[in-house]
Amino acid sequence: MPGYRAEFMVEPFVEGLLGPPVVAAVEAVTDHGFEPAIDAFGTTIEGDAERVVAALADMLRASMDAGATRVTVQIERRTES
């Protein structure tokens, strides 16, 4: 089944620390059942398209409500080979 791979970066961020906007973003996608991969360049989730989009919508609301000044999102469509 086709799905999406989404990577997002929440600002402001402090190297080595997960500030409130980042924590809120990660909690929002975790609430959708994702186990996000967090690294220095962003946070990544993968899954079916509808679930990823729903998680991203909640992530945007949560991170902005927690004080994010910018959220950058990149989405790739995945297809099974």
N, C-alpha and C positions, 0 to 999 in steps of 0.2 A: 504494500500500500504506500502511495506517495506520502511524504511527510516533510517537515521543515526542520532545519537546523538553524537556531537563532543564537546570535551572540550579542550581548549588550554590555555597555560600559556606562556606569553611573558616576557623575561628577557632582560635587567635589569629592575627591578621594585623597587619602594620605597613604603613601607607599607603606605597605606592611600592616595597615590597619583597615578594618571594615567599619566605616562610619555609619551613622544612623540611616542615611539614604541607601547605602549599599545593603545593609542588613535588611531593610524593609523590602528591597527589590528581591533579594534571595529568598526571604520568607514567603513573598507573594508567589514565586514560581514553585517553591517547595510545597505550598498549600495545594497546588495542582498535581502533586504527585511526582514532580521532577526531582532528580538528584543532580543539581547543577554542578558543572565543572567550573571552578573559580580559579583564575590565574591572574597574573599581573596585567594582562591585556583585556580582561573582561570576564564575563560569565556566559557559559554556553548551556543550552538545553536542546534536546532533540525529541521529536515525537510526531504524532499525526497532526496535520495542519490545524484543525479546529482547536485542539487542545493547546498547541503552542500559541496560537493567536489569542486565545482566552487568557492564558497565563501572562502573555506580554501586556495585554490591556490592564490587568490587575497590577502587574509590576510597575507600569508607568504611573498609574494612580498612586500606588503606595510610595514609590521612591520620591515623586514630586511632593506628596504630602509630608514626607519626612525631611524635606529641605534640599532635594537635588536641584542643581542649577542647570544641568544638561544630562540627557540620556541619549546615547547613540545606540541604534539598533541595526543589525545586519541580519538578513534572513536569506537562507538558501533553500531552494526547493530540492528535495531528495526524491529519487525514484529507485525502485528496486531493480537490480540488473538481472 
